[in-house]
């Protein structure tokens, strides 16, 4: 069945059209205009509206690349439904890095926003009213923080069946449960009845081709799952579902020597690295894993203050199944690298 017209940013998009828009952002003191880029692929045939967006903090370069690669690979003739793509939500944060917002705070904590609130709340309100409410499904693209490299994975609320199905279809190696508590963006999408999954991979301000590729393929997998692409779905993926992830915190300062890698299967008590005195004494502190699991995050800076996170470990109910799944995923990555 033919798709309907789509109104967005005071413009009307006909079925079968692709368009780029610039959505005005709150003003700066310089009165220089700032715009949020929006790319739309409006298919000829009806189907769901999938919103993909990135860069809420202003430093998620992998997400920008994923969004643009996905849109560049699509045409309005080949998809059922609509793709609304926002490569950079927080334009201010990108252009004023490392300052995310005027006056501090974060965009994610500002949802659902307010027309008369802070800069972040006004930005969140514009995004919610003009973009978010038009979506049937949402995929947010994140990276780890500065100097924090993250294994490609998806976060979602396991209690929502639609969300869990979309997360599984994405085909990342790990899917981790997150609650709505303390996350205003997730709570906003839940209140609006819009399934949201969050893909995270790599680290801030760094391009990571592996994380980009997993994210690109994941969005295409999600589109096939939603029947937005008339392509056969590949073999059913079996990501491993994690109930929790925790950072191992440094109990002393020093220089970090890492002996593990992302995706590595570890056992309780296994050595992950050591902290040495930068001034040359023989004293060093061995960092051991407090539990069985898989390394899903690593602090990549060697200069560590006491209390900083070092390694992020995901734990699973079925460790053997998790080990097998990660080994298969690592093998596929090696094969893709060599091909």
Helices and strands as residue ranges (DSSP letters): E 6-8, E 11-13, E 17-24, E 35-42, E 45-54, H 61-72, E 80-86, H 91-95, G 108-110, H 119-130, G 132-134, E 137-142, E 148-156, H 161-170, E 174-177, H 184-192, E 195-202, H 209-225, E 240-242, E 244-249, E 254-258, E 265-266, E 271-276, E 284-288, E 293-299, E 303-304, E 309-315, H 319-338
